[in-house]
Amino acid sequence: MLSTVPNEILFTIAENLSPGPLLHLLLTCRSFHHSLSRIMLRHALADKDYTPALVWASRENQVPLVKTILAHTPASGEATELEELALAEACRYGSLEAVETLLDHGVPHTPPEDNGRNPLRLAVRRCHPPLVRLLLSRGAVPDALPGYPPMAFDLCRTGQVEILRELLAAGADPNARNHHMSSCLTLAAEYGHLECLKVALEYGAEVNVVDRDNDTPMILALYCQRWDVVEFLLEQEECDLVARNLRGFDPLNLACITGRTDVIKKIFSKQVPGHDSFWYESELVPMVSLARMRHREEVVEVLEQEILRLWLASSTL
């Protein structure tokens, strides 16, 4: 019924409304979208106390309204701040069709100044694979921004392996660091996301990368008792099993402390470089004492067997 009201009357009504009620009227009465588009641009888009209509429509994935607003926006060589904000909000809320419409209109996928509105970063945080793929296909850069940690870090914390693969395939650096010197691999190991760790290695991550505490992925996985990650890393030929962190712990120390005899045996079964033939006197004997103090009798038994084997091997030299 309201849609039959002549435009002249609608314009008169709208001219006497404050921007807030006008915006509400526009957004709740779809039949008014085209009739009020010019009034809306004059009032609602200039109002600072209410959500601008373009931003609201983009956030809610109201594509017809987005197109109407853009059609009534004066053409210019550069996207307006409002259009960049609309794209950021569409990415924040996972509004795929609205994002595609704004990109087709010429809104940049990478704004000149980030200001927390980088569309790809927001899509990654939203964990929206189709949206991430769309932005990457349009040329969005998947690497770190000045002042921000690499985008892949949140994915390694949360285990979003599908999006992690998209970023790495698009050229993100698997060995990028933050100010803590953490990397994709150290975070995946710490949080126990084995599939993310495998993908990072597939794209060239360094298996023995260390953070600012000199913790390797193996040491972090042992600290956090991520046993599936530990077992996988033990199978990697390049994995360093003698590296020590700044607290003086190496993988064997931590395996003894946690009582994992299977891990201890696996470490012993690998040829561990960097130790002379009598390293067990300074390393394994103190571990036996520590294991006894912790009542880890099964660990004591494994260590004593290894000490005996090493002693016999050295005595025949």
C-alpha positions in Angstrom: 0.0 0.0 0.0 2.8 2.4 0.9 4.5 1.7 -2.4 1.6 3.5 -4.2 2.4 6.8 -2.5 3.7 9.3 -5.2 7.4 10.0 -5.1 6.8 13.7 -4.6 5.0 13.0 -1.3 7.7 10.6 -0.2 10.4 13.2 -0.9 8.5 15.8 1.1 8.1 13.4 4.0 11.8 12.4 3.8 13.0 16.0 3.6 11.3 16.6 7.0 12.7 13.4 8.7 15.9 13.3 10.6 18.5 11.0 9.1 17.9 8.3 11.7 14.2 7.7 11.0 14.8 8.1 7.2 17.5 5.4 7.3 15.2 3.1 9.3 12.4 3.7 6.9 14.6 2.9 3.9 16.1 -0.3 5.4 12.8 -1.7 6.7 10.6 -0.9 3.6 12.2 -2.6 0.6 9.6 -1.1 -1.7 11.1 2.3 -0.9 14.7 1.4 -1.9 14.5 2.8 -5.4 12.2 5.7 -4.5 14.2 7.0 -1.7 17.7 6.3 -3.0 18.4 10.0 -3.8 17.0 11.1 -0.4 18.9 8.4 1.3 22.2 9.5 -0.2 21.5 13.1 0.8 20.5 12.3 4.4 21.6 8.9 5.6 25.0 8.7 4.1 26.0 12.0 5.6 24.8 11.2 9.1 27.5 10.3 11.6 25.3 9.0 14.4 23.8 6.1 12.5 25.3 3.3 10.4 25.6 4.5 6.8 23.2 2.7 4.5 25.9 1.4 2.2 27.8 -0.1 5.2 24.6 -1.6 6.6 23.6 -3.1 3.3 27.1 -4.6 2.7 27.2 -6.0 6.2 23.8 -7.7 5.8 24.6 -8.9 2.2 21.7 -6.8 0.8 23.1 -6.9 -2.7 20.2 -5.1 -4.5 20.5 -2.2 -2.1 24.3 -2.1 -2.4 24.0 -1.9 -6.2 21.3 0.9 -5.9 23.5 2.9 -3.6 26.6 2.5 -5.8 24.6 3.4 -8.9 23.6 6.7 -7.3 27.2 7.4 -6.1 29.0 10.0 -8.2 31.7 8.3 -10.2 35.3 9.1 -9.3 38.7 7.7 -9.9 39.2 6.6 -6.3 37.0 4.6 -3.9 35.6 6.7 -1.1 36.3 6.0 2.6 32.7 4.9 2.9 33.1 2.3 0.2 36.3 1.0 1.8 34.5 0.8 5.2 31.6 -1.1 3.5 34.0 -3.6 2.0 35.7 -4.1 5.4 32.3 -4.7 7.1 31.2 -7.1 4.4 34.4 -9.1 4.9 34.0 -8.9 8.7 30.5 -10.4 8.5 31.2 -12.9 5.7 28.9 -11.3 3.1 30.4 -12.9 0.0 28.0 -11.5 -2.7 28.3 -7.9 -1.3 32.1 -8.2 -1.3 32.1 -9.3 -4.9 29.7 -6.4 -5.8 32.0 -3.9 -4.1 35.1 -5.3 -5.8 33.4 -5.2 -9.2 32.6 -1.5 -8.5 36.3 -0.8 -8.0 36.7 -0.7 -4.3 40.3 -1.8 -3.6 40.9 -5.1 -2.0 44.0 -3.6 -0.3 43.4 -0.1 1.0 46.3 2.4 0.9 46.3 2.6 4.7 45.3 -0.4 6.7 43.6 1.2 9.7 42.4 -2.3 10.8 40.2 -2.6 7.7 42.3 -4.9 5.5 39.6 -7.0 3.7 41.7 -10.2 3.5 42.8 -10.0 7.1 39.1 -9.6 8.2 38.1 -12.5 5.9 40.8 -14.7 7.4 39.7 -13.9 10.9 36.1 -14.7 9.9 37.4 -18.1 8.7 35.4 -17.9 5.5 37.3 -19.9 2.8 35.2 -18.8 -0.3 35.7 -15.1 0.8 39.4 -15.6 1.2 39.6 -17.3 -2.2 37.7 -14.5 -3.8 40.0 -11.8 -2.4 43.1 -13.8 -3.3 41.8 -14.3 -6.9 41.5 -10.5 -7.2 45.1 -10.0 -6.2 44.9 -9.4 -2.4 48.4 -9.8 -0.8 48.5 -12.7 1.7 51.7 -11.6 3.5 52.3 -9.6 6.7 51.3 -6.0 6.9 53.5 -3.4 8.8 52.7 -3.5 12.5 50.6 -6.7 12.2 51.5 -10.4 12.7 51.3 -12.6 9.6 47.7 -13.6 8.7 48.5 -17.3 8.9 49.2 -17.1 12.6 45.6 -17.0 13.7 44.9 -20.0 11.5 47.7 -22.1 13.1 46.3 -21.2 16.5 42.8 -22.3 15.6 43.6 -25.1 13.2 42.0 -23.6 10.1 44.0 -25.7 7.7 41.9 -25.0 4.6 42.4 -21.3 4.7 46.1 -21.7 5.7 46.7 -23.7 2.6 45.0 -21.0 0.5 47.3 -18.3 1.9 50.5 -20.3 1.5 49.5 -21.3 -2.0 49.0 -17.6 -2.8 52.6 -16.8 -1.7 52.4 -16.2 2.1 55.8 -16.8 3.8 55.6 -20.0 5.9 58.7 -18.8 7.9 57.4 -15.3 8.7 57.8 -14.2 12.3 56.2 -11.9 14.8 57.9 -9.9 17.6 58.0 -13.0 19.8 59.9 -14.8 16.9 57.0 -17.3 16.7 56.2 -18.8 13.3 53.5 -20.9 11.7 55.3 -24.1 12.8 55.9 -23.2 16.4 52.3 -22.1 16.8 50.9 -25.2 15.2 53.1 -27.3 17.4 52.2 -25.4 20.6 48.4 -25.6 19.9 48.5 -29.1 18.6 47.2 -28.6 15.1 49.1 -31.4 13.2 47.4 -30.8 9.9 48.4 -27.1 9.9 52.0 -28.1 10.8 52.0 -30.6 7.8 50.7 -27.9 5.4 53.3 -25.4 6.6 56.1 -28.0 6.1 54.7 -28.8 2.6 55.1 -25.1 1.7 58.7 -24.8 2.9 58.5 -24.1 6.7 61.7 -24.8 8.6 61.2 -27.8 10.8 63.8 -26.6 13.4 62.8 -23.0 13.6 63.2 -21.5 17.0 61.3 -18.7 18.9 62.8 -16.1 21.2 63.1 -18.7 24.0 65.0 -21.0 21.6 62.0 -23.4 21.6 61.8 -25.6 18.5 58.4 -27.1 17.4 59.5 -30.4 18.9 60.2 -28.8 22.3 56.9 -26.9 22.3 55.0 -30.0 21.4 56.6 -31.9 24.3 56.0 -29.0 26.7 52.3 -28.9 25.7 52.0 -32.7 25.4 50.8 -32.6 21.8 51.7 -36.3 21.3 50.4 -36.6 17.7 52.7 -33.7 16.8 55.6 -35.2 18.7 55.2 -38.6 16.9 55.0 -36.9 13.5 58.1 -34.8 14.1 60.1 -37.8 15.3 59.6 -39.3 11.9 61.2 -36.2 10.2 64.8 -36.9 9.4 65.7 -33.2 9.7 64.1 -32.8 13.2 66.8 -31.6 15.7 66.6 -33.8 18.8 69.5 -32.3 20.7 68.6 -28.6 20.5 68.2 -26.9 23.9 66.0 -24.0 24.8 67.0 -21.1 27.1 65.8 -23.1 30.1 68.3 -25.8 29.3 65.8 -28.5 28.2 66.1 -30.6 25.1 63.5 -33.2 23.8 65.0 -36.1 25.8 64.8 -34.1 29.1 61.2 -33.3 28.4 60.3 -36.8 27.4 61.7 -38.1 30.7 59.9 -35.4 32.7 56.6 -36.3 31.2 57.2 -40.0 31.5 56.8 -40.9 27.9 59.0 -44.0 27.5 57.8 -44.5 23.9 59.2 -41.1 23.0 62.4 -41.8 24.9 62.9 -45.1 23.0 62.2 -43.4 19.7 64.8 -40.7 20.4 67.3 -43.4 21.4 66.6 -45.3 18.2 67.6 -42.4 16.0 71.2 -41.6 15.5 71.6 -38.4 17.5 74.5 -36.3 16.3 76.4 -33.9 18.4 77.3 -36.1 21.4 80.6 -37.9 22.0 80.6 -41.5 23.1 80.5 -40.6 26.8 77.7 -38.1 26.7 75.5 -40.4 28.7 77.7 -39.8 31.9 76.8 -36.2 32.0 73.3 -36.4 30.5 71.6 -39.7 31.2 72.9 -40.4 34.7 71.4 -37.1 36.1 68.1 -38.0 34.2 67.9 -41.2 36.1 68.2 -39.4 39.4 65.5 -36.9 38.3 63.2 -39.8 37.2 63.6 -41.5 40.6 62.7 -38.3 42.4 59.5 -38.1 40.3 58.8 -41.8 40.8 59.0 -42.5 37.1 60.3 -46.1 37.5 59.5 -47.0 33.9 61.6 -44.1 32.8 64.4 -45.2 35.1 64.4 -48.7 33.6 64.6 -47.4 30.0 67.4 -45.0 30.8 69.4 -47.6 32.7 69.1 -49.9 29.7 70.4 -47.2 27.4 73.3 -46.3 29.7 74.3 -50.0 29.8 74.1 -50.3 26.0 76.2 -47.1 25.5 78.7 -48.1 28.1 79.2 -51.5 26.5 79.5 -49.9 23.1 82.2 -47.4 24.3 84.2 -50.1 26.1 84.7 -52.1 22.9 86.3 -49.1 21.1 
